């Protein structure tokens, strides 16, 4: 009986130890979040006190430049990673003109030249797309990162880093875009930026002076 009791006590102690260890390990619960207009990884990290790098790692299949209303994101709650980590991705924009390097969202891009343009914006509303549906010049679905250009100024297929813009439905500071659309009114140093959202919300963009970095 004594040995049997000893084994039981040992088992109980072991279980108690496991319980205490489990309680001492920080919980990393995950929550599904449905994105709203204007959401960015940076804004969500600030709102829910989540380390930005941890948040982006939890959503590796989602581009930070393509967060739109209705998109489902994973929020890793109760994480203990310090937001002051040296590896944290920020929305800052740093330019090294001598080496033609620009850094945004923690990523570094080499650029060949810059271009100052007048920018307008358009939505997926059929009235703004010539009756051809919510697709670009090549028939691809419109998405954040689609811009319409004058091909004689910016060849179709060109990748650019758009900076200097201001709109709740666009990433802060900068975002990568590809010239895959055209428009009858887009002539010369002008671009038209596709923005996810209603026609009325996109119209708030107006006309803005933006700077493009032609990235390689």
N, C-alpha and C positions, 0 to 999 in steps of 0.2 A: 504493500500500500504506500509505503514511504517513497519508493522509487517511482511509482506511478504518479504520486503527488508531485514529486520533484520534476518529472517530465512535463506535467501540466503547468507547473509554475514557470518552468523554463519557456514553454510555449507562450504562456501569457505574457511573460516579460518580453519575449521577442516581438509579439504582436504589439505590445505597448510601445516598444522602441520604434517599430515601423510606423506606428501612429504618430509618435512624436516627431519622427523624421519627416513624415508626410506633411505635418502641420508647419514644420520649419521651412519647407520649400515653398517659395512664392508661387502662387497660382498664376497660370498664364491662360486664363479663359479667353475664348474667342467669340466674337459676336459678329453676326452678319449685319452690315449697314448698307442701306440703299442710298446712293448718292443723290444729292439735290443740286440744283443749278448753282454754279459758283464754287462748288467744292473742289479742293485740291488736297494732295497729301499733306502739304505744309499746314493748311488751315485745320485739317482734321487732327493732325498731331498736336496742334496748339489747343484745340477745343477739348480733346479727350485726354490730354497730358500723356501722349504716347510718343516715345522716341521716334523721330522721323525715319531713321534707317530701319528700325524694327517694323514700322508700319509698311514701308515699301517692300521689305523682304517677305512680309506676309501676303503681299499681292504682287508677286514677281511677274505674273502673266499680264499685268495691267500697266500700260504705259502711263507715266505721270502726266503726259501731254494729251491723254484721251480719257479724261474722267467726265462723264456726262450724266445728266439726270436719269435715274433709274438703274444705273450700273450698281451691281452688288459688290461690296468690298468687305474684306475681313479686318476687323478691329481686334488686335491682340491686347486685351485689357490687362491691367494690373501688372504690366511688365516693370522690371526694375532696372532697365538699362538707362543710364544717365543721358539726358538730352544734350549734355555738354560734351558728349563723346567727340573725339577728334575726327572720327569717321562719319559723323553725322552729315547728311546731305541738306544743304540750305538753298534758299531761293535767291541767294546773292548772285550778282553778275560781275565777273572780273575779266578785264580785257588786257592782254599783253600785245600791244600794237607792234612792237619791234619784232616779235616772233610770229605774229598773226595767229594768236591763240586766244580763244574766248572760253571762259568757264561759266557754266550755268547749271543749277541743280546738282552740283557736285560732279558734273561730267565736263570733260574738256574736248573742245572742237577746234580743228584747224580750219581757218577760213582763207579764201583767196582774195576777197575784196568786200567792201561794205557798200551799201546802197541806201540812200535816204528816199523814202517814198511816201505818198499820201495813201492812207489805208481806209477802206470802208469795210463793212461786214454784211454778210448775208446768212439767212437761215435755210432750213430745209423746206420752207413753204413753197409750194408749186409756183406761186405767183412770182417768186424770185429766181426761178430756175427755168424760165422759158418754156414751161410745160413739158420738160423732158424728164421730170421726176427728180428725186433726191440723189442724183449721181453727178460725178464730175465729168470732164471731157472724155475720159476713157471708159466711162460706164461704171466706175467704182462708186460704192456708197459714200456719200459725204460724211466726213468725220473730222473731229478736232485735229488740225494739222493739214487740212486742205486749204490751199489758197488759189485764187484765180489771178492770172498775170497776163501781161502783154508779152507773148513769146519772143517778140523782137528785142525785148529788153531783158527778160528773164526766161530762158529756154524752158520748155516743159520738162519736168523731171528733175529740175534743180532743187536741191535741199537748202533751206535757209534757216537761220535762227532769227526769229522775230523778236525785237526788243522795243521798248518805249511805248507799248500799248497799255490800255487801261480798260478792263471790263471784268465784271464779276464771274463770267463764265469762261474766262481764259486764265491759264496759269500765270502767276505773278512773275514779273521780271522778264521772263523769256520762255519761248517754246519753239520746238522744231516743227517746221512745216515743209511740205513738198508742193511744188508748182504742178498741179494736175488738172487745173481748170482754167477756163478763159471766160471773158465776158465782153459784150459789145461796148460797154462804157469803160472798160479797163484798157486804157491806152497810155503809153509812156510810162513814167515812173509812178505807177499806181498798182495797188494790189487790192483784192477783195478777200477778206478772211472769213471762212466758214466758221460759225459759232453755233454749237448745239444750244437749242432753246427755242422759245416761241419767237415769232416774227417781231412782236412788240419789244421783247427783252433785248433782242439782237440789235434793234434799231437804236437803242441807247448808245451804241458805240459811236455813231456819228461819223465824222471824218477826223482822223488822227495822223499826226506825223510820226512815223515809226522808222526804225533803222534795221536793216537786214544785214546779216552776216552770211555771205555765200559760203556754206561749209562743204568740206570735201569728204 
